[in-house]
Amino acid sequence: MLAVSYQLRDESLLNARKTSTLALGINCLSLVTGTVVGTWVAVPPTQERQEISSIVPILVGVGLGELIGFVLALIVIWISRE
């Protein structure tokens, strides 16, 4: 009986580790995407001089990327629990 409970615990820990790794990967990817989009908004590729006049669009992009990543990570965790 004890071996079965250890096996169930190990499987549960493995599933939790896989889910958390996937959620962390989604969150990091959305952070990078938010940073790229924020930088692109702050310094459009068509702009002649590549200089940043304000850091606010970059911070907004990072914030939006974090929020989107957080929501996607929660959805992944919620779906994998079923």
N, CA, C and O atoms as a Tinker XYZ file with bonds, in Angstrom:
   328  protein
     1  N      0.829000   -1.201000    0.000000    73     2
     2  CA     0.000000    0.000000    0.000000    64     1     3
     3  C      0.866000    1.254000    0.000000    63     2     4     5
     4  O      0.552000    2.239000   -0.669000    81     3
     5  N      1.955000    1.207000    0.754000    73     3     6
     6  CA     2.829000    2.369000    0.851000    64     5     7
     7  C      3.509000    2.667000   -0.487000    63     6     8     9
     8  O      3.687000    3.828000   -0.854000    81     7
     9  N      3.886000    1.616000   -1.206000    73     7    10
    10  CA     4.545000    1.818000   -2.502000    64     9    11
    11  C      3.597000    2.476000   -3.509000    63    10    12    13
    12  O      4.025000    3.279000   -4.337000    81    11
    13  N      2.323000    2.134000   -3.434000    73    11    14
    14  CA     1.342000    2.720000   -4.347000    64    13    15
    15  C      1.189000    4.213000   -4.072000    63    14    16    17
    16  O      1.105000    5.013000   -5.003000    81    15
    17  N      1.155000    4.587000   -2.793000    73    15    18
    18  CA     1.007000    6.012000   -2.466000    64    17    19
    19  C      2.245000    6.797000   -2.890000    63    18    20    21
    20  O      2.132000    7.938000   -3.338000    81    19
    21  N      3.428000    6.191000   -2.753000    73    19    22
    22  CA     4.637000    6.870000   -3.224000    64    21    23
    23  C      4.615000    7.037000   -4.739000    63    22    24    25
    24  O      5.036000    8.068000   -5.264000    81    23
    25  N      4.118000    6.012000   -5.440000    73    23    26
    26  CA     4.045000    6.093000   -6.896000    64    25    27
    27  C      3.066000    7.186000   -7.325000    63    26    28    29
    28  O      3.356000    7.948000   -8.248000    81    27
    29  N      1.922000    7.268000   -6.668000    73    27    30
    30  CA     0.956000    8.324000   -6.984000    64    29    31
    31  C      1.528000    9.702000   -6.696000    63    30    32    33
    32  O      1.312000   10.643000   -7.460000    81    31
    33  N      2.262000    9.822000   -5.586000    73    31    34
    34  CA     2.867000   11.107000   -5.238000    64    33    35
    35  C      3.903000   11.505000   -6.284000    63    34    36    37
    36  O      3.951000   12.661000   -6.705000    81    35
    37  N      4.735000   10.544000   -6.707000    73    35    38
    38  CA     5.756000   10.835000   -7.711000    64    37    39
    39  C      5.129000   11.248000   -9.044000    63    38    40    41
    40  O      5.620000   12.169000   -9.698000    81    39
    41  N      4.053000   10.576000   -9.451000    73    39    42
    42  CA     3.372000   10.950000  -10.691000    64    41    43
    43  C      2.754000   12.339000  -10.573000    63    42    44    45
    44  O      2.784000   13.126000  -11.519000    81    43
    45  N      2.198000   12.627000   -9.407000    73    43    46
    46  CA     1.598000   13.944000   -9.188000    64    45    47
    47  C      2.658000   15.038000   -9.246000    63    46    48    49
    48  O      2.431000   16.091000   -9.841000    81    47
    49  N      3.811000   14.796000   -8.632000    73    47    50
    50  CA     4.894000   15.778000   -8.668000    64    49    51
    51  C      5.423000   15.967000  -10.084000    63    50    52    53
    52  O      5.742000   17.087000  -10.482000    81    51
    53  N      5.517000   14.894000  -10.839000    73    51    54
    54  CA     5.983000   14.986000  -12.219000    64    53    55
    55  C      5.008000   15.798000  -13.067000    63    54    56    57
    56  O      5.426000   16.635000  -13.867000    81    55
    57  N      3.715000   15.553000  -12.895000    73    55    58
    58  CA     2.713000   16.328000  -13.646000    64    57    59
    59  C      2.748000   17.797000  -13.254000    63    58    60    61
    60  O      2.638000   18.670000  -14.114000    81    59
    61  N      2.902000   18.078000  -11.961000    73    59    62
    62  CA     2.977000   19.470000  -11.507000    64    61    63
    63  C      4.216000   20.153000  -12.075000    63    62    64    65
    64  O      4.161000   21.322000  -12.458000    81    63
    65  N      5.329000   19.433000  -12.132000    73    63    66
    66  CA     6.562000   20.008000  -12.670000    64    65    67
    67  C      6.412000   20.312000  -14.154000    63    66    68    69
    68  O      6.850000   21.365000  -14.617000    81    67
    69  N      5.801000   19.407000  -14.901000    73    67    70
    70  CA     5.592000   19.643000  -16.335000    64    69    71
    71  C      4.683000   20.849000  -16.562000    63    70    72    73
    72  O      4.952000   21.689000  -17.422000    81    71
    73  N      3.608000   20.925000  -15.784000    73    71    74
    74  CA     2.664000   22.033000  -15.936000    64    73    75
    75  C      3.319000   23.360000  -15.595000    63    74    76    77
    76  O      3.154000   24.341000  -16.319000    81    75
    77  N      4.064000   23.396000  -14.494000    73    75    78
    78  CA     4.689000   24.658000  -14.089000    64    77    79
    79  C      5.779000   25.071000  -15.074000    63    78    80    81
    80  O      5.958000   26.264000  -15.322000    81    79
    81  N      6.504000   24.117000  -15.637000    73    79    82
    82  CA     7.517000   24.443000  -16.634000    64    81    83
    83  C      6.873000   25.040000  -17.882000    63    82    84    85
    84  O      7.376000   26.014000  -18.442000    81    83
    85  N      5.774000   24.460000  -18.309000    73    83    86
    86  CA     5.059000   24.982000  -19.475000    64    85    87
    87  C      4.507000   26.379000  -19.196000    63    86    88    89
    88  O      4.603000   27.267000  -20.043000    81    87
    89  N      3.932000   26.573000  -18.016000    73    87    90
    90  CA     3.377000   27.883000  -17.663000    64    89    91
    91  C      4.482000   28.937000  -17.582000    63    90    92    93
    92  O      4.292000   30.068000  -18.028000    81    91
    93  N      5.621000   28.574000  -17.022000    73    91    94
    94  CA     6.743000   29.511000  -16.931000    64    93    95
    95  C      7.272000   29.854000  -18.320000    63    94    96    97
    96  O      7.609000   31.007000  -18.591000    81    95
    97  N      7.345000   28.863000  -19.194000    73    95    98
    98  CA     7.789000   29.117000  -20.565000    64    97    99
    99  C      6.856000   30.065000  -21.305000    63    98   100   101
   100  O      7.311000   30.957000  -22.022000    81    99
   101  N      5.552000   29.874000  -21.132000    73    99   102
   102  CA     4.583000   30.772000  -21.770000    64   101   103
   103  C      4.739000   32.183000  -21.236000    63   102   104   105
   104  O      4.702000   33.148000  -21.999000    81   103
   105  N      4.915000   32.307000  -19.922000    73   103   106
   106  CA     5.045000   33.629000  -19.314000    64   105   107
   107  C      6.311000   34.332000  -19.803000    63   106   108   109
   108  O      6.275000   35.524000  -20.108000    81   107
   109  N      7.423000   33.612000  -19.882000    73   107   110
   110  CA     8.674000   34.222000  -20.360000    64   109   111
   111  C      8.568000   34.623000  -21.830000    63   110   112   113
   112  O      9.048000   35.685000  -22.227000    81   111
   113  N      7.942000   33.774000  -22.628000    73   111   114
   114  CA     7.767000   34.095000  -24.044000    64   113   115
   115  C      6.905000   35.341000  -24.231000    63   114   116   117
   116  O      7.190000   36.174000  -25.091000    81   115
   117  N      5.860000   35.466000  -23.432000    73   115   118
   118  CA     5.011000   36.653000  -23.560000    64   117   119
   119  C      5.726000   37.896000  -23.045000    63   118   120   121
   120  O      5.475000   38.998000  -23.534000    81   119
   121  N      6.609000   37.736000  -22.067000    73   119   122
   122  CA     7.401000   38.881000  -21.587000    64   121   123
   123  C      8.324000   39.382000  -22.696000    63   122   124   125
   124  O      8.425000   40.587000  -22.929000    81   123
   125  N      8.992000   38.461000  -23.373000    73   123   126
   126  CA     9.883000   38.845000  -24.472000    64   125   127
   127  C      9.080000   39.484000  -25.604000    63   126   128   129
   128  O      9.494000   40.494000  -26.172000    81   127
   129  N      7.942000   38.895000  -25.924000    73   127   130
   130  CA     7.096000   39.453000  -26.978000    64   129   131
   131  C      6.612000   40.849000  -26.613000    63   130   132   133
   132  O      6.601000   41.743000  -27.459000    81   131
   133  N      6.212000   41.039000  -25.363000    73   131   134
   134  CA     5.783000   42.363000  -24.911000    64   133   135
   135  C      6.899000   43.382000  -24.990000    63   134   136   137
   136  O      6.665000   44.536000  -25.348000    81   135
   137  N      8.118000   42.965000  -24.657000    73   135   138
   138  CA     9.262000   43.870000  -24.744000    64   137   139
   139  C      9.539000   44.260000  -26.194000    63   138   140   141
   140  O      9.798000   45.426000  -26.492000    81   139
   141  N      9.483000   43.282000  -27.090000    73   139   142
   142  CA     9.728000   43.562000  -28.508000    64   141   143
   143  C      8.655000   44.495000  -29.060000    63   142   144   145
   144  O      8.968000   45.452000  -29.768000    81   143
   145  N      7.403000   44.222000  -28.741000    73   143   146
   146  CA     6.316000   45.072000  -29.240000    64   145   147
   147  C      6.420000   46.469000  -28.644000    63   146   148   149
   148  O      6.225000   47.458000  -29.351000    81   147
   149  N      6.724000   46.564000  -27.359000    73   147   150
   150  CA     6.880000   47.876000  -26.730000    64   149   151
   151  C      8.020000   48.672000  -27.334000    63   150   152   153
   152  O      7.899000   49.880000  -27.536000    81   151
   153  N      9.127000   48.001000  -27.624000    73   151   154
   154  CA    10.258000   48.677000  -28.260000    64   153   155
   155  C      9.897000   49.104000  -29.678000    63   154   156   157
   156  O     10.284000   50.185000  -30.122000    81   155
   157  N      9.161000   48.260000  -30.385000    73   155   158
   158  CA     8.755000   48.587000  -31.746000    64   157   159
   159  C      7.824000   49.795000  -31.760000    63   158   160   161
   160  O      7.879000   50.616000  -32.675000    81   159
   161  N      6.962000   49.901000  -30.736000    73   159   162
   162  CA     6.074000   51.063000  -30.647000    64   161   163
   163  C      6.878000   52.311000  -30.309000    63   162   164   165
   164  O      6.622000   53.385000  -30.852000    81   163
   165  N      7.861000   52.168000  -29.405000    73   163   166
   166  CA     8.664000   53.330000  -28.996000    64   165   167
   167  C      9.561000   53.807000  -30.128000    63   166   168   169
   168  O      9.713000   55.010000  -30.338000    81   167
   169  N     10.157000   52.862000  -30.861000    73   167   170
   170  CA    11.046000   53.212000  -31.970000    64   169   171
   171  C     10.576000   52.448000  -33.202000    63   170   172   173
   172  O     11.035000   51.330000  -33.438000    81   171
   173  N      9.679000   53.019000  -33.987000    73   171   174
   174  CA     9.205000   52.318000  -35.186000    64   173   175
   175  C     10.353000   52.050000  -36.158000    63   174   176   177
   176  O     11.289000   52.845000  -36.247000    81   175
   177  N     10.285000   50.939000  -36.885000    73   175   178
   178  CA    11.356000   50.607000  -37.826000    64   177   179
   179  C     11.518000   51.643000  -38.934000    63   178   180   181
   180  O     12.586000   51.739000  -39.538000    81   179
   181  N     10.476000   52.417000  -39.205000    73   179   182
   182  CA    10.554000   53.417000  -40.269000    64   181   183
   183  C     11.169000   54.726000  -39.795000    63   182   184   185
   184  O     11.429000   55.625000  -40.595000    81   183
   185  N     11.398000   54.826000  -38.504000    73   183   186
   186  CA    11.967000   56.065000  -37.967000    64   185   187
   187  C     13.406000   56.222000  -38.446000    63   186   188   189
   188  O     14.184000   55.268000  -38.433000    81   187
   189  N     13.751000   57.436000  -38.868000    73   187   190
   190  CA    15.084000   57.689000  -39.424000    64   189   191
   191  C     16.174000   57.475000  -38.368000    63   190   192   193
   192  O     17.100000   56.690000  -38.571000    81   191
   193  N     16.054000   58.169000  -37.262000    73   191   194
   194  CA    17.047000   58.021000  -36.187000    64   193   195
   195  C     16.507000   57.042000  -35.155000    63   194   196   197
   196  O     15.375000   57.172000  -34.689000    81   195
   197  N     17.316000   56.082000  -34.812000    73   195   198
   198  CA    16.898000   55.066000  -33.852000    64   197   199
   199  C     17.186000   55.542000  -32.433000    63   198   200   201
   200  O     18.143000   55.100000  -31.797000    81   199
   201  N     16.352000   56.440000  -31.953000    73   199   202
   202  CA    16.537000   56.912000  -30.585000    64   201   203
   203  C     15.212000   56.831000  -29.848000    63   202   204   205
   204  O     14.147000   57.090000  -30.408000    81   203
   205  N     15.306000   56.469000  -28.586000    73   203   206
   206  CA    14.114000   56.292000  -27.767000    64   205   207
   207  C     13.840000   57.597000  -27.035000    63   206   208   209
   208  O     14.666000   58.069000  -26.254000    81   207
   209  N     12.674000   58.173000  -27.296000    73   207   210
   210  CA    12.327000   59.432000  -26.639000    64   209   211
   211  C     11.678000   59.191000  -25.280000    63   210   212   213
   212  O     11.739000   60.054000  -24.404000    81   211
   213  N     11.059000   58.030000  -25.096000    73   211   214
   214  CA    10.399000   57.733000  -23.834000    64   213   215
   215  C     10.424000   56.226000  -23.595000    63   214   216   217
   216  O     10.304000   55.438000  -24.534000    81   215
   217  N     10.577000   55.839000  -22.351000    73   215   218
   218  CA    10.604000   54.421000  -22.006000    64   217   219
   219  C      9.203000   53.900000  -21.695000    63   218   220   221
   220  O      9.013000   52.695000  -21.530000    81   219
   221  N      8.238000   54.782000  -21.614000    73   219   222
   222  CA     6.876000   54.401000  -21.234000    64   221   223
   223  C      6.272000   53.353000  -22.180000    63   222   224   225
   224  O      5.699000   52.384000  -21.683000    81   223
   225  N      6.365000   53.487000  -23.516000    73   223   226
   226  CA     5.787000   52.443000  -24.376000    64   225   227
   227  C      6.430000   51.071000  -24.163000    63   226   228   229
   228  O      5.761000   50.043000  -24.270000    81   227
   229  N      7.719000   51.060000  -23.863000    73   227   230
   230  CA     8.384000   49.781000  -23.605000    64   229   231
   231  C      7.825000   49.161000  -22.336000    63   230   232   233
   232  O      7.547000   47.963000  -22.295000    81   231
   233  N      7.659000   49.977000  -21.296000    73   231   234
   234  CA     7.115000   49.464000  -20.039000    64   233   235
   235  C      5.671000   49.004000  -20.199000    63   234   236   237
   236  O      5.264000   48.008000  -19.601000    81   235
   237  N      4.901000   49.724000  -21.001000    73   235   238
   238  CA     3.518000   49.308000  -21.265000    64   237   239
   239  C      3.510000   47.975000  -22.010000    63   238   240   241
   240  O      2.707000   47.095000  -21.700000    81   239
   241  N      4.397000   47.822000  -22.988000    73   239   242
   242  CA     4.492000   46.559000  -23.720000    64   241   243
   243  C      4.886000   45.403000  -22.821000    63   242   244   245
   244  O      4.332000   44.309000  -22.932000    81   243
   245  N      5.838000   45.638000  -21.932000    73   243   246
   246  CA     6.257000   44.594000  -20.993000    64   245   247
   247  C      5.108000   44.246000  -20.055000    63   246   248   249
   248  O      4.864000   43.073000  -19.774000    81   247
   249  N      4.406000   45.265000  -19.573000    73   247   250
   250  CA     3.276000   45.015000  -18.673000    64   249   251
   251  C      2.169000   44.228000  -19.342000    63   250   252   253
   252  O      1.620000   43.293000  -18.758000    81   251
   253  N      1.839000   44.610000  -20.579000    73   251   254
   254  CA     0.813000   43.861000  -21.312000    64   253   255
   255  C      1.267000   42.429000  -21.590000    63   254   256   257
   256  O      0.476000   41.491000  -21.495000    81   255
   257  N      2.539000   42.269000  -21.933000    73   255   258
   258  CA     3.069000   40.924000  -22.154000    64   257   259
   259  C      2.997000   40.073000  -20.903000    63   258   260   261
   260  O      2.664000   38.890000  -20.975000    81   259
   261  N      3.306000   40.661000  -19.755000    73   259   262
   262  CA     3.219000   39.933000  -18.492000    64   261   263
   263  C      1.781000   39.534000  -18.184000    63   262   264   265
   264  O      1.526000   38.403000  -17.770000    81   263
   265  N      0.847000   40.449000  -18.382000    73   263   266
   266  CA    -0.561000   40.131000  -18.108000    64   265   267
   267  C     -1.076000   39.027000  -19.030000    63   266   268   269
   268  O     -1.760000   38.105000  -18.586000    81   267
   269  N     -0.743000   39.132000  -20.314000    73   267   270
   270  CA    -1.169000   38.097000  -21.258000    64   269   271
   271  C     -0.536000   36.757000  -20.899000    63   270   272   273
   272  O     -1.203000   35.723000  -20.937000    81   271
   273  N      0.745000   36.774000  -20.551000    73   271   274
   274  CA     1.421000   35.542000  -20.151000    64   273   275
   275  C      0.830000   34.941000  -18.896000    63   274   276   277
   276  O      0.710000   33.720000  -18.788000    81   275
   277  N      0.456000   35.787000  -17.941000    73   275   278
   278  CA    -0.148000   35.309000  -16.699000    64   277   279
   279  C     -1.479000   34.624000  -16.978000    63   278   280   281
   280  O     -1.758000   33.554000  -16.438000    81   279
   281  N     -2.297000   35.243000  -17.822000    73   279   282
   282  CA    -3.595000   34.656000  -18.164000    64   281   283
   283  C     -3.401000   33.344000  -18.920000    63   282   284   285
   284  O     -4.079000   32.359000  -18.629000    81   283
   285  N     -2.485000   33.320000  -19.885000    73   283   286
   286  CA    -2.232000   32.078000  -20.631000    64   285   287
   287  C     -1.701000   30.975000  -19.722000    63   286   288   289
   288  O     -2.082000   29.813000  -19.863000    81   287
   289  N     -0.823000   31.338000  -18.790000    73   287   290
   290  CA    -0.291000   30.345000  -17.859000    64   289   291
   291  C     -1.403000   29.787000  -16.971000    63   290   292   293
   292  O     -1.441000   28.584000  -16.715000    81   291
   293  N     -2.302000   30.642000  -16.503000    73   291   294
   294  CA    -3.429000   30.159000  -15.697000    64   293   295
   295  C     -4.336000   29.238000  -16.501000    63   294   296   297
   296  O     -4.836000   28.243000  -15.977000    81   295
   297  N     -4.551000   29.568000  -17.772000    73   295   298
   298  CA    -5.379000   28.711000  -18.625000    64   297   299
   299  C     -4.719000   27.351000  -18.812000    63   298   300   301
   300  O     -5.392000   26.321000  -18.756000    81   299
   301  N     -3.405000   27.341000  -19.034000    73   299   302
   302  CA    -2.683000   26.069000  -19.203000    64   301   303
   303  C     -2.780000   25.229000  -17.938000    63   302   304   305
   304  O     -3.013000   24.023000  -18.009000    81   303
   305  N     -2.602000   25.859000  -16.782000    73   303   306
   306  CA    -2.689000   25.120000  -15.519000    64   305   307
   307  C     -4.109000   24.596000  -15.318000    63   306   308   309
   308  O     -4.291000   23.457000  -14.889000    81   307
   309  N     -5.111000   25.409000  -15.621000    73   307   310
   310  CA    -6.496000   25.003000  -15.431000    64   309   311
   311  C     -6.862000   23.839000  -16.349000    63   310   312   313
   312  O     -7.541000   22.903000  -15.926000    81   311
   313  N     -6.414000   23.894000  -17.604000    73   311   314
   314  CA    -6.723000   22.825000  -18.555000    64   313   315
   315  C     -6.003000   21.535000  -18.175000    63   314   316   317
   316  O     -6.572000   20.452000  -18.313000    81   315
   317  N     -4.775000   21.632000  -17.704000    73   315   318
   318  CA    -4.006000   20.423000  -17.392000    64   317   319
   319  C     -4.479000   19.754000  -16.108000    63   318   320   321
   320  O     -4.161000   18.586000  -15.884000    81   319
   321  N     -5.214000   20.442000  -15.270000    73   319   322
   322  CA    -5.738000   19.843000  -14.033000    64   321   323
   323  C     -6.865000   18.862000  -14.319000    63   322   324   325
   324  O     -7.114000   17.960000  -13.519000    81   323
   325  N     -7.543000   19.022000  -15.436000    73   323   326
   326  CA    -8.700000   18.167000  -15.730000    64   325   327
   327  C     -8.297000   16.817000  -16.231000    63   326   328
   328  O     -9.156000   15.985000  -16.521000    81   327
